[in-house]
């Protein structure tokens, strides 16, 4: 299974993964951040605190698969 680069996630998708898969409960409501310029960046930054192994188990990676290089974090 190919891993999905975290930077390719949309706001709703990232929110669902963080809340459902990883159980984060201290995030602002999706409705409060989905249309904000900072909302997506805030959600993606939450993935930085998660272990790489847990991300891989969820099918995610920080690597940019298109270039085969680590994505900027």
Secondary structure by P-SEA (a helix, b strand, c coil): ccccccccccaaaaaaaacccccccccccccccccccaaaaaaaaaaccccaaaaaaaccccccccccccccc
